[in-house]
Amino acid sequence: MKRKIFVFIGAPASGKGTRIMECKECESISTSSLLRKKGYDLSKGTLINDEDVCNLVIERIMESKSEKIILDGFPRTENQFWALRKKEIRIDKVFYIKAPKTILLERAKNRLTCIKCQASFTKTSFKKPKNYGICDLCGGKLVERPDDSKEIFMKRLDVFFMQTKPIIKLFEKYLVPIIEIDATLPPKEILKYI
Ligand SMILES: [Zn+2]
């Protein structure tokens, strides 16, 4: 079996999660959901040991029997990048979902997030939930995330760009194809490349 592993990189509110959900034949391995399952509270912004993150994600990749895997939120640090290489885990493609800051800010302002499954919806007609305040996928409550407020969101964007640039450079250096996806295109467009 020839397994394919894709890395998805996208700023907060870029629509990364929505695109990952479109890729139904891929197994998605999300750093944040693995950490949540282990009992980490991510809402407090606590620093999590990078070594723990690497072990958790790599263990999950090794266990997986899927032919196609999406890594969501990994590698986020250079250390995580090297951890993949050390284990000889080959990445087939990197998808970089790109959007101008102004669009990201606008989206964050209109975003509603499910407290149970983290799916996101909008207050505007695009991706509005079927029932007011309730998640279409799991019935969980939809809330405005406190970290989507303008000031905190701007900081999250800065952190994202600061962390991402060196990782993209590393992938480039090791000749992993990087596919830039325009975040304003419909999410289904991603399927052309998977
Ligand atoms: Zn939900």
Residues whose N, C-alpha, C, O or C-beta is under 5 A from the ligand:
A	BS01	ZN	C114 K116 C117 Q118 A119 C135 L137 C138 G139 G140
